């Protein structure tokens, strides 16, 4: 992995490379961090690295999100955990037919300027390599081809709620930029499904209010969260208070060609591109979405 001095300087202005030397493959501190992250990903499907992003960079990302706030796509619709349509061949209480109102928004990735700090982090090969090692997967991961969903900002205001769902990509890396006054807590059920096994009974019990396996993570600004979003059902609790919750969502996949299905993209981001329709194929993992 060849990294130029200019690229490292740019990354160092965003990531606290003094505390987390992810660019130094021979660093014992990096090896320890990767080992701990892998262990937690295996144990609970999620890991938080505190204060990963420098405070000045968090402030700059907040300014960027606020400057694009009026271009947020606001979703006030109902969705099932798979962001798919009603399946009339299944019972009404089947998870594919259980729809809950979602109130939240996204600043789509293709709205970010070329100089965006979020783009700089996402396009960094150092970051991608570190995340790949930290996930402990043998197959390589790639930056997502999806032009609108690859690294958006998630936006939630008072009264907003993001119900239980799965992601369309395997791995999500969250960077909290601004915390809500009250609420906005991340809840998840690690590895509730796997390729070829939807585990419908457990999914249904969670939708009905069950708490078996549910975990919570109350992120702080600057925290980096690694998460198996495609296999772990998750939600964000309702927001209270006037402060907007902004969270950066860089996403990674095993298949650099695949994108969200058009219906999923429209449901989450308000639109689908020609590429979404061109690449709408049966997913290799056989899951519902």
C-alpha positions as CSV (number, residue, x, y, z in Angstrom):
1,X,0.0,0.0,0.0
2,X,1.7,3.2,-1.2
3,X,0.6,6.4,0.5
4,X,1.9,9.8,-0.4
5,X,3.1,12.3,2.1
6,X,0.3,14.7,1.0
7,X,-2.3,12.1,1.6
8,X,-1.0,11.3,5.0
9,X,-0.9,15.0,6.0
10,X,-4.5,15.4,4.9
11,X,-5.6,12.3,6.8
12,X,-3.7,13.4,9.9
13,X,-5.7,16.6,10.0
14,X,-8.8,14.6,10.3
15,X,-7.9,11.3,12.2
16,X,-5.9,11.4,15.4
17,X,-3.0,9.5,14.0
18,X,-0.9,10.2,17.1
19,X,-3.3,8.2,19.3
20,X,-4.4,5.8,16.5
21,X,-1.5,5.2,14.1
22,X,-3.5,3.4,11.5
23,X,-1.0,4.4,8.8
24,X,1.9,2.5,10.4
25,X,1.5,-1.2,9.6
26,X,4.4,-2.0,12.0
27,X,3.0,-0.2,15.0
28,X,2.2,-2.2,18.1
29,X,-0.5,0.3,19.0
30,X,-2.2,-0.3,15.6
31,X,-1.9,-4.1,16.0
32,X,-3.5,-3.9,19.5
33,X,-6.3,-1.7,18.1
34,X,-7.0,-4.1,15.2
35,X,-7.0,-7.1,17.6
36,X,-9.4,-5.5,20.0
37,X,-11.7,-4.4,17.2
38,X,-11.8,-7.8,15.7
39,X,-12.6,-9.4,19.1
40,X,-15.5,-7.0,19.7
41,X,-16.8,-7.4,16.1
42,X,-16.8,-11.2,16.6
43,X,-18.4,-10.9,20.1
44,X,-21.0,-8.3,19.6
45,X,-20.9,-7.2,15.9
46,X,-19.9,-3.7,16.7
47,X,-17.0,-1.6,18.0
48,X,-16.6,2.1,19.0
49,X,-13.2,3.8,18.8
50,X,-13.5,6.9,20.9
51,X,-12.3,10.3,19.7
52,X,-11.0,8.9,16.5
53,X,-11.7,12.1,14.6
54,X,-9.9,15.2,15.8
55,X,-12.2,17.9,17.4
56,X,-11.4,20.5,14.7
57,X,-12.3,18.0,12.0
58,X,-15.6,17.2,13.7
59,X,-16.4,20.9,13.8
60,X,-15.5,21.2,10.1
61,X,-17.7,18.2,9.2
62,X,-20.6,19.7,11.3
63,X,-20.2,23.0,9.3
64,X,-20.3,21.0,6.1
65,X,-23.4,19.1,7.1
66,X,-25.1,22.3,8.2
67,X,-24.3,24.1,4.9
68,X,-26.0,21.2,3.0
69,X,-28.9,20.9,5.5
70,X,-31.5,22.4,3.1
71,X,-30.7,19.7,0.5
72,X,-31.5,16.9,2.9
73,X,-33.9,14.3,1.6
74,X,-36.6,13.9,4.3
75,X,-38.3,10.6,4.5
76,X,-41.6,10.5,6.2
77,X,-42.9,7.1,5.1
78,X,-43.4,3.6,6.3
79,X,-40.9,0.8,5.8
80,X,-40.3,-2.8,6.7
81,X,-36.8,-3.9,8.0
82,X,-35.8,-4.7,4.4
83,X,-36.8,-1.4,2.7
84,X,-38.9,-3.6,0.3
85,X,-42.5,-3.7,-0.8
86,X,-45.4,-5.6,0.7
87,X,-45.2,-9.3,0.0
88,X,-48.8,-10.5,-0.5
89,X,-47.8,-14.2,-0.5
90,X,-46.8,-13.9,3.2
91,X,-48.9,-13.4,6.4
92,X,-49.7,-9.9,7.5
93,X,-47.5,-10.2,10.6
94,X,-44.5,-11.5,8.7
95,X,-41.5,-9.0,9.0
96,X,-41.7,-8.3,5.3
97,X,-45.2,-7.0,5.8
98,X,-44.6,-5.1,9.1
99,X,-44.2,-1.4,8.2
100,X,-43.3,1.4,10.7
101,X,-43.1,5.1,10.0
102,X,-39.6,6.4,9.5
103,X,-38.9,10.1,10.0
104,X,-35.3,11.0,9.2
105,X,-33.2,12.4,6.4
106,X,-30.0,11.9,4.4
107,X,-27.6,14.4,2.8
108,X,-26.8,12.2,-0.2
109,X,-23.1,11.4,-0.9
110,X,-23.2,12.9,-4.4
111,X,-24.0,16.3,-2.9
112,X,-20.7,16.5,-1.0
113,X,-18.0,18.8,-2.5
114,X,-14.8,17.4,-3.7
115,X,-13.0,19.0,-0.8
116,X,-15.3,17.4,1.8
117,X,-13.5,16.0,4.8
118,X,-15.9,13.1,4.7
119,X,-14.8,12.3,1.1
120,X,-11.2,12.6,2.1
121,X,-11.6,10.0,4.9
122,X,-13.7,7.7,2.8
123,X,-11.4,7.8,-0.3
124,X,-8.3,7.1,1.9
125,X,-6.7,3.7,1.1
126,X,-5.2,3.9,4.6
127,X,-8.7,4.0,6.1
128,X,-10.1,1.2,3.9
129,X,-7.1,-1.1,4.7
130,X,-7.5,-0.4,8.4
131,X,-11.2,-1.1,8.4
132,X,-10.7,-4.3,6.4
133,X,-8.1,-5.6,8.9
134,X,-10.3,-4.6,11.8
135,X,-13.3,-6.5,10.5
136,X,-11.3,-9.7,10.4
137,X,-12.7,-10.8,7.1
138,X,-10.7,-12.7,4.5
139,X,-12.3,-11.3,1.4
140,X,-11.2,-7.7,0.5
141,X,-13.6,-4.8,1.1
142,X,-14.1,-1.9,-1.3
143,X,-15.5,1.6,-1.2
144,X,-19.1,1.4,-2.4
145,X,-20.0,2.1,-6.0
146,X,-23.4,3.5,-5.0
147,X,-23.2,7.2,-5.9
148,X,-25.9,8.4,-3.5
149,X,-25.5,6.0,-0.6
150,X,-21.7,5.5,-0.4
151,X,-20.9,8.1,2.3
152,X,-23.9,10.3,3.2
153,X,-24.7,12.2,6.3
154,X,-27.7,10.9,8.3
155,X,-29.9,13.7,9.7
156,X,-32.5,13.5,12.5
157,X,-34.4,16.3,14.1
158,X,-36.8,16.5,17.1
159,X,-39.5,13.8,16.8
160,X,-37.6,11.8,14.2
161,X,-37.2,8.0,14.5
162,X,-35.3,5.5,12.4
163,X,-37.1,2.1,12.9
164,X,-35.6,-1.4,12.9
165,X,-33.9,-2.2,9.6
166,X,-31.0,-3.9,7.8
167,X,-28.5,-2.1,5.6
168,X,-28.1,-2.9,1.9
169,X,-24.3,-3.1,2.3
170,X,-22.3,-5.4,4.5
171,X,-20.3,-2.9,6.6
172,X,-21.1,0.6,7.8
173,X,-18.6,2.9,9.5
174,X,-20.4,5.7,11.5
175,X,-18.8,8.9,12.6
176,X,-21.0,10.9,15.0
177,X,-20.7,14.6,14.1
178,X,-23.4,16.1,16.4
179,X,-25.3,14.4,19.2
180,X,-29.0,15.1,19.9
181,X,-30.1,16.7,23.1
182,X,-32.1,13.6,24.1
183,X,-32.5,10.3,22.3
184,X,-30.8,9.3,19.1
185,X,-29.4,6.1,20.8
186,X,-28.2,3.4,18.5
187,X,-29.8,0.0,19.3
188,X,-28.9,-3.3,17.5
189,X,-29.2,-7.0,17.5
190,X,-25.8,-8.4,16.4
191,X,-25.7,-11.1,13.7
192,X,-29.5,-11.7,13.9
193,X,-29.3,-13.1,10.4
194,X,-26.7,-14.6,8.0
195,X,-26.6,-15.4,4.3
196,X,-29.2,-18.0,3.6
197,X,-30.9,-17.7,6.9
198,X,-33.2,-14.7,7.6
199,X,-34.0,-15.9,11.2
200,X,-37.6,-14.7,10.8
201,X,-38.8,-15.7,14.3
202,X,-36.2,-13.6,16.1
203,X,-36.7,-10.7,13.8
204,X,-40.4,-10.9,14.3
205,X,-40.0,-11.0,18.1
206,X,-37.9,-7.8,18.0
207,X,-40.5,-6.0,15.9
208,X,-43.1,-7.0,18.4
209,X,-41.1,-5.3,21.2
210,X,-38.9,-8.2,22.4
211,X,-35.5,-7.3,23.7
212,X,-33.6,-10.6,23.4
213,X,-30.1,-9.8,22.1
214,X,-30.7,-6.0,21.9
215,X,-27.7,-3.9,22.7
216,X,-27.3,-0.1,22.9
217,X,-24.5,2.2,22.0
218,X,-24.7,5.9,22.8
219,X,-22.1,7.5,20.5
220,X,-20.3,10.7,21.1
221,X,-19.0,13.2,18.5
222,X,-15.7,12.1,17.0
223,X,-16.4,8.4,17.7
224,X,-15.8,5.9,15.0
225,X,-18.2,2.9,15.0
226,X,-17.7,-0.2,12.9
227,X,-20.8,-2.3,12.4
228,X,-22.1,-5.3,10.5
229,X,-25.2,-3.5,9.2
230,X,-26.4,-6.0,6.7
231,X,-26.6,-8.9,9.2
232,X,-27.5,-7.0,12.5
233,X,-30.9,-5.4,12.6
234,X,-30.7,-1.9,14.1
235,X,-32.5,1.4,14.8
236,X,-32.0,4.9,16.2
237,X,-34.3,5.9,19.0
238,X,-36.6,9.0,18.8
239,X,-34.9,12.4,19.0
240,X,-36.0,15.0,21.5
241,X,-34.9,18.6,21.8
242,X,-33.8,21.3,19.2
243,X,-30.4,20.0,18.4
244,X,-30.1,18.2,15.0
245,X,-28.3,14.8,15.1
246,X,-25.7,14.5,12.2
247,X,-23.8,11.3,11.6
248,X,-21.4,10.5,8.7
249,X,-22.0,7.0,7.2
250,X,-19.1,5.8,5.1
251,X,-20.0,2.3,3.8
252,X,-18.0,-0.7,2.5
253,X,-18.8,-3.8,0.6
254,X,-17.3,-7.0,-0.7
255,X,-18.6,-6.5,-4.2
256,X,-17.4,-3.2,-5.7
257,X,-20.0,-3.4,-8.5
258,X,-23.2,-3.8,-6.6
259,X,-25.5,-1.0,-5.5
260,X,-28.7,-0.6,-3.6
261,X,-31.7,-1.9,-5.4
262,X,-33.6,1.1,-7.0
263,X,-36.6,0.7,-4.6
264,X,-34.2,0.8,-1.6
265,X,-32.4,3.8,-2.9
266,X,-35.6,5.7,-3.6
267,X,-37.0,4.8,-0.1
268,X,-33.8,6.0,1.7
269,X,-32.3,8.7,-0.5
270,X,-35.2,10.0,-2.6
271,X,-33.9,8.9,-5.9
272,X,-32.2,6.2,-8.0
273,X,-29.8,6.7,-10.8
274,X,-29.6,4.9,-14.2
275,X,-26.8,2.8,-12.7
276,X,-29.1,1.6,-9.9
277,X,-31.5,0.2,-12.5
278,X,-28.7,-1.2,-14.7
279,X,-27.2,-3.1,-11.7
280,X,-30.4,-4.4,-10.2
281,X,-29.6,-8.1,-9.9
282,X,-30.3,-10.9,-7.5
283,X,-28.0,-10.5,-4.6
284,X,-25.3,-13.1,-4.1
285,X,-26.1,-13.6,-0.4
286,X,-29.7,-14.6,-1.0
287,X,-31.2,-12.2,1.6
288,X,-34.5,-10.5,1.2
289,X,-33.2,-7.0,0.3
